């Protein structure tokens, strides 16, 4: 189980990261892995607020505020949310990416910091284990 430094959200780590040592890490996910419907019982729920919605053909880019962070959800279809609307979104823990303090990706197979360097593309939410 990990707990976000902001927002107090806790979620289970995928099996490949369950041996992660205690410490501060950065967690991230891709926008299409954040979804509006619970994908399974293991998915973590987050209570966010809409900031802006962009329509892009057959999908919507929903910009969300969660714990003083800006998240983006790419959702199929048209989602018209007003600024400040509460939105419950879900994340399957299998899609979580973990980075150490230097920005190096933590591999699911080893759960060590000897993974290949990979810089996060977005500012991600710090977590502690």
C-alpha angles and dihedrals in degrees: 000000000000129000126211116239088222124041094018091246117160126198139169119256119233114261092257090061099040092105093057110138119243113270145089118309138163119240125202143170138189117260094244091057092062105084140181096224124057105256094199144337093276094058117115117232121220127192105219136163127234116248102173138336124217122196115216109178109281096002140053130225104215113194111206137189116221124166094339091309128111114230129183125213119193105207130180114245132017115314113181109190125169122228109278096017110147111241127185110213131181137216126195106223090225088073097054116116118204126206129187125230092278093052096255115146115246109226120232091223098052105019088208134117092249090092123124112277113261122169116221112246096212135034103269134201115266114232136185128214 
